[in-house]
Amino acid sequence: MIDKFCEYLTNKIRKSMPEIDDERAEVIMYGMQLIIGEVPKIFLMFSIGLILGLWWQTIFAFFLILPYKVCSGGFHLKTHLGCFICTNIVYCGNAILSTMYTFQNDLVKIITIISIWIIGIILVSIYAPADTENLPILTKKERRVKKILSYVFLSINMLGAIFIPNKIIANLLIFGTAIQSISITSVAYKLTKNKYGYQEYLKAQESSSI
């Protein structure tokens, strides 16, 4: 249903803007699928959090990590159902874990935060911004800006986890940042059958130049 509606909107746009080619139309349609498909999933996710009695934790789990996620990227599942299930596992699961788990002491917490920050810096330097074939990030300027912002938001999250006195919010930052950092890795992409858009673009450029 969502795909057909997005296809209808894309065709209407192409009729009004004939200069849009097939490649750009695919990008437009994919963007619409993300926007139109994600909004209901987000509301459903918040509803599940409300049912579980974790409404504010679920909202915080989503919005605290959003800036880092937008800049660093990550894989996308192929189906709306798969995306919905994964989204709920990540954010509602983070809310549950952050509410239930307590670090043994401040030293263990600090060591965990520093470890996640160091590993995150390494992963961002290798993979960010992690795009997809359907929505590649091709310009060097945009890639450079998003990589720098990924470092910034990663560091802000970890500093927040250290200095925010609320233990649940600190946990949401710790676990959410760790999950998001993992989502940009090649292992995560292989498991979800995704490919990095920029890498595929470079391969296509090399093939065409031979």
Secondary structure as UniProt FT lines:
FT   HELIX           2..16
FT   TURN            18..19
FT   HELIX           22..51
FT   TURN            52..53
FT   HELIX           55..72
FT   HELIX           80..100
FT   HELIX           106..127
FT   HELIX           140..163
FT   HELIX           167..183
FT   HELIX           186..191
FT   TURN            192..193
FT   HELIX           197..209
//
